[in-house]
Amino acid sequence: MAPTTPNQPVASFRAGDTVRFTYAHPEYPVAEGWTLQYTLQGPSKLTVTASAGTSDWTVALTPTQSQALVPGTYQYQLTATLSGA
């Protein structure tokens, strides 16, 4: 059985992990042209742009990206932007 992808940001992960989750928000529908960025801010900073699906986004960090983060406590921010606005 394939692992399931969570539908919200993960609470923790280890350096070198692949991190993946989906996200949808009724006020920012993918179908209307909204894009999503996921930012981790702590001892270092990383921003990734989510891939749009038909009704949600998929946020993915590669093992290289997670390995590059300095160990510590991070906060995340999800930023939705309307394309062309």
Backbone as JSON Lines, residues from 0, in Angstrom:
{"i":0,"aa":"M","n":[0.84,-1.18,0.0],"ca":[0.0,0.0,0.0],"c":[0.89,1.25,0.0]}
{"i":1,"aa":"A","n":[0.58,2.19,-0.88],"ca":[1.36,3.43,-0.96],"c":[1.06,4.31,0.24]}
{"i":2,"aa":"P","n":[2.06,5.06,0.71],"ca":[1.81,5.96,1.84],"c":[0.84,7.07,1.41]}
{"i":3,"aa":"T","n":[0.03,7.53,2.36],"ca":[-0.9,8.62,2.06],"c":[-0.18,9.95,2.2]}
{"i":4,"aa":"T","n":[-0.65,10.93,1.46],"ca":[-0.09,12.28,1.53],"c":[-0.99,13.1,2.44]}
{"i":5,"aa":"P","n":[-0.43,13.7,3.51],"ca":[-1.27,14.5,4.4],"c":[-1.85,15.71,3.68]}
{"i":6,"aa":"N","n":[-2.97,16.23,4.18],"ca":[-3.6,17.39,3.56],"c":[-3.38,18.67,4.36]}
{"i":7,"aa":"Q","n":[-2.27,18.73,5.04],"ca":[-1.86,19.92,5.78],"c":[-0.35,19.84,5.99]}
{"i":8,"aa":"P","n":[0.3,20.96,6.31],"ca":[1.74,20.91,6.54],"c":[2.11,19.91,7.63]}
{"i":9,"aa":"V","n":[3.21,19.22,7.44],"ca":[3.66,18.24,8.42],"c":[4.27,18.96,9.62]}
{"i":10,"aa":"A","n":[4.14,18.37,10.8],"ca":[4.6,19.0,12.04],"c":[6.11,18.96,12.18]}
{"i":11,"aa":"S","n":[6.73,17.89,11.7],"ca":[8.18,17.78,11.81],"c":[8.7,16.81,10.76]}
{"i":12,"aa":"F","n":[9.97,16.95,10.45],"ca":[10.64,16.05,9.53],"c":[12.13,16.11,9.79]}
{"i":13,"aa":"R","n":[12.85,15.14,9.27],"ca":[14.3,15.06,9.46],"c":[15.03,15.56,8.22]}
{"i":14,"aa":"A","n":[16.21,16.06,8.44],"ca":[17.06,16.49,7.32],"c":[17.23,15.32,6.36]}
{"i":15,"aa":"G","n":[17.07,15.61,5.08],"ca":[17.2,14.58,4.06],"c":[15.91,13.88,3.7]}
{"i":16,"aa":"D","n":[14.82,14.17,4.44],"ca":[13.51,13.59,4.13],"c":[12.92,14.25,2.89]}
{"i":17,"aa":"T","n":[12.12,13.5,2.17],"ca":[11.21,14.08,1.2],"c":[9.97,14.47,1.97]}
{"i":18,"aa":"V","n":[9.54,15.71,1.82],"ca":[8.37,16.22,2.54],"c":[7.32,16.57,1.49]}
{"i":19,"aa":"R","n":[6.11,16.05,1.67],"ca":[5.04,16.29,0.7],"c":[3.7,16.36,1.42]}
{"i":20,"aa":"F","n":[2.91,17.37,1.05],"ca":[1.55,17.45,1.55],"c":[0.7,18.2,0.53]}
{"i":21,"aa":"T","n":[-0.6,18.0,0.6],"ca":[-1.52,18.74,-0.25],"c":[-2.24,19.77,0.6]}
{"i":22,"aa":"Y","n":[-2.76,20.79,-0.08],"ca":[-3.45,21.86,0.63],"c":[-4.52,22.45,-0.29]}
{"i":23,"aa":"A","n":[-5.69,22.7,0.25],"ca":[-6.76,23.38,-0.47],"c":[-7.43,24.36,0.48]}
{"i":24,"aa":"H","n":[-7.89,25.47,-0.07],"ca":[-8.59,26.47,0.74],"c":[-9.76,27.0,-0.08]}
{"i":25,"aa":"P","n":[-10.97,26.98,0.48],"ca":[-12.14,27.39,-0.31],"c":[-12.12,28.84,-0.77]}
{"i":26,"aa":"E","n":[-11.4,29.72,-0.08],"ca":[-11.35,31.12,-0.47],"c":[-10.31,31.39,-1.56]}
{"i":27,"aa":"Y","n":[-9.45,30.41,-1.84],"ca":[-8.38,30.58,-2.83],"c":[-8.36,29.37,-3.77]}
{"i":28,"aa":"P","n":[-9.41,29.18,-4.57],"ca":[-9.49,27.98,-5.39],"c":[-8.43,27.95,-6.5]}
{"i":29,"aa":"V","n":[-7.82,26.8,-6.65],"ca":[-6.82,26.58,-7.69],"c":[-7.4,26.93,-9.06]}
{"i":30,"aa":"A","n":[-8.64,26.52,-9.3],"ca":[-9.28,26.7,-10.6],"c":[-9.43,28.17,-11.0]}
{"i":31,"aa":"E","n":[-9.38,29.07,-10.04],"ca":[-9.51,30.51,-10.34],"c":[-8.16,31.18,-10.54]}
{"i":32,"aa":"G","n":[-7.09,30.4,-10.54],"ca":[-5.77,30.96,-10.84],"c":[-4.91,31.33,-9.65]}
{"i":33,"aa":"W","n":[-5.28,30.88,-8.46],"ca":[-4.46,31.15,-7.28],"c":[-3.22,30.27,-7.29]}
{"i":34,"aa":"T","n":[-2.1,30.83,-6.84],"ca":[-0.87,30.06,-6.65],"c":[-0.57,30.03,-5.16]}
{"i":35,"aa":"L","n":[0.29,29.11,-4.75],"ca":[0.59,28.94,-3.33],"c":[2.08,28.8,-3.13]}
{"i":36,"aa":"Q","n":[2.6,29.53,-2.15],"ca":[3.99,29.37,-1.72],"c":[4.01,28.93,-0.27]}
{"i":37,"aa":"Y","n":[4.97,28.07,0.03],"ca":[5.19,27.54,1.38],"c":[6.55,28.03,1.84]}
{"i":38,"aa":"T","n":[6.58,28.77,2.94],"ca":[7.84,29.31,3.46],"c":[8.1,28.76,4.85]}
{"i":39,"aa":"L","n":[9.29,28.25,5.05],"ca":[9.78,27.85,6.37],"c":[10.75,28.92,6.83]}
{"i":40,"aa":"Q","n":[10.55,29.45,8.05],"ca":[11.42,30.49,8.59],"c":[11.89,30.06,9.98]}
{"i":41,"aa":"G","n":[13.18,30.04,10.17],"ca":[13.78,29.67,11.45],"c":[15.25,30.01,11.38]}
{"i":42,"aa":"P","n":[16.13,29.1,11.8],"ca":[17.56,29.35,11.69],"c":[18.0,29.57,10.24]}
{"i":43,"aa":"S","n":[17.25,29.05,9.29],"ca":[17.44,29.36,7.87],"c":[16.06,29.52,7.26]}
{"i":44,"aa":"K","n":[16.01,29.84,5.98],"ca":[14.72,30.1,5.33],"c":[14.65,29.34,4.01]}
{"i":45,"aa":"L","n":[13.46,28.83,3.72],"ca":[13.22,28.12,2.46],"c":[11.81,28.46,1.99]}
{"i":46,"aa":"T","n":[11.69,28.82,0.72],"ca":[10.38,29.06,0.11],"c":[10.27,28.18,-1.12]}
{"i":47,"aa":"V","n":[9.17,27.44,-1.22],"ca":[8.9,26.62,-2.4],"c":[7.52,26.98,-2.94]}
{"i":48,"aa":"T","n":[7.39,26.91,-4.25],"ca":[6.11,27.13,-4.91],"c":[5.43,25.79,-5.09]}
{"i":49,"aa":"A","n":[4.17,25.72,-4.68],"ca":[3.41,24.48,-4.77],"c":[2.98,24.21,-6.21]}
{"i":50,"aa":"S","n":[2.79,22.94,-6.53],"ca":[2.28,22.53,-7.83],"c":[0.76,22.5,-7.77]}
{"i":51,"aa":"A","n":[0.11,23.12,-8.75],"ca":[-1.34,23.16,-8.77],"c":[-1.91,21.88,-9.35]}
{"i":52,"aa":"G","n":[-2.92,21.34,-8.68],"ca":[-3.68,20.21,-9.2],"c":[-5.01,20.73,-9.71]}
{"i":53,"aa":"T","n":[-6.0,19.89,-9.77],"ca":[-7.31,20.35,-10.22],"c":[-8.09,21.04,-9.11]}
{"i":54,"aa":"S","n":[-7.88,20.63,-7.85],"ca":[-8.62,21.24,-6.75],"c":[-7.76,21.56,-5.53]}
{"i":55,"aa":"D","n":[-6.48,21.24,-5.59],"ca":[-5.58,21.55,-4.47],"c":[-4.17,21.71,-4.99]}
{"i":56,"aa":"W","n":[-3.28,22.07,-4.09],"ca":[-1.86,22.21,-4.42],"c":[-1.1,21.07,-3.76]}
{"i":57,"aa":"T","n":[0.03,20.73,-4.33],"ca":[0.96,19.79,-3.69],"c":[2.24,20.55,-3.39]}
{"i":58,"aa":"V","n":[2.61,20.55,-2.14],"ca":[3.87,21.16,-1.69],"c":[4.86,20.03,-1.51]}
{"i":59,"aa":"A","n":[6.05,20.18,-2.09],"ca":[7.06,19.13,-1.99],"c":[8.43,19.74,-1.74]}
{"i":60,"aa":"L","n":[9.11,19.21,-0.74],"ca":[10.51,19.54,-0.49],"c":[11.32,18.31,-0.86]}
{"i":61,"aa":"T","n":[12.38,18.52,-1.59],"ca":[13.25,17.42,-1.97],"c":[14.17,17.08,-0.8]}
{"i":62,"aa":"P","n":[14.78,15.9,-0.82],"ca":[15.76,15.59,0.22],"c":[16.89,16.62,0.28]}
{"i":63,"aa":"T","n":[17.3,17.13,-0.86],"ca":[18.37,18.15,-0.88],"c":[17.92,19.42,-0.18]}
{"i":64,"aa":"Q","n":[16.66,19.84,-0.41],"ca":[16.15,21.05,0.24],"c":[16.03,20.87,1.74]}
{"i":65,"aa":"S","n":[15.51,19.74,2.19],"ca":[15.35,19.54,3.64],"c":[16.71,19.36,4.32]}
{"i":66,"aa":"Q","n":[17.66,18.75,3.62],"ca":[19.01,18.56,4.17],"c":[19.72,19.9,4.37]}
{"i":67,"aa":"A","n":[19.42,20.87,3.51],"ca":[20.09,22.18,3.57],"c":[19.59,23.06,4.71]}
{"i":68,"aa":"L","n":[18.45,22.74,5.32],"ca":[17.93,23.56,6.41],"c":[18.77,23.37,7.67]}
{"i":69,"aa":"V","n":[19.11,24.46,8.31],"ca":[19.85,24.42,9.56],"c":[18.92,23.84,10.63]}
{"i":70,"aa":"P","n":[19.38,22.88,11.44],"ca":[18.52,22.3,12.47],"c":[17.98,23.37,13.42]}
{"i":71,"aa":"G","n":[16.75,23.18,13.86],"ca":[16.15,24.11,14.8],"c":[14.64,24.13,14.68]}
{"i":72,"aa":"T","n":[14.05,25.12,15.32],"ca":[12.6,25.29,15.31],"c":[12.22,26.27,14.21]}
{"i":73,"aa":"Y","n":[11.19,25.9,13.45],"ca":[10.74,26.7,12.31],"c":[9.26,27.01,12.44]}
{"i":74,"aa":"Q","n":[8.86,28.1,11.83],"ca":[7.46,28.42,11.63],"c":[7.22,28.38,10.13]}
{"i":75,"aa":"Y","n":[6.0,28.04,9.73],"ca":[5.7,28.04,8.31],"c":[4.65,29.08,8.0]}
{"i":76,"aa":"Q","n":[4.64,29.51,6.74],"ca":[3.63,30.43,6.25],"c":[3.21,29.95,4.87]}
{"i":77,"aa":"L","n":[1.92,29.91,4.63],"ca":[1.36,29.62,3.31],"c":[0.85,30.94,2.74]}
{"i":78,"aa":"T","n":[1.28,31.27,1.52],"ca":[0.89,32.53,0.9],"c":[0.21,32.24,-0.43]}
{"i":79,"aa":"A","n":[-1.05,32.63,-0.55],"ca":[-1.81,32.46,-1.79],"c":[-1.79,33.78,-2.55]}
{"i":80,"aa":"T","n":[-1.53,33.7,-3.85],"ca":[-1.5,34.88,-4.7],"c":[-2.32,34.61,-5.94]}
{"i":81,"aa":"L","n":[-3.14,35.57,-6.33],"ca":[-3.96,35.42,-7.52],"c":[-3.13,35.8,-8.74]}
{"i":82,"aa":"S","n":[-3.0,34.89,-9.67],"ca":[-2.24,35.15,-10.89],"c":[-2.85,36.3,-11.66]}
{"i":83,"aa":"G","n":[-2.0,37.22,-12.11],"ca":[-2.46,38.35,-12.88],"c":[-3.04,39.49,-12.07]}
{"i":84,"aa":"A","n":[-3.04,39.35,-10.75],"ca":[-3.63,40.42,-9.91],"c":[-2.59,41.49,-9.6]}
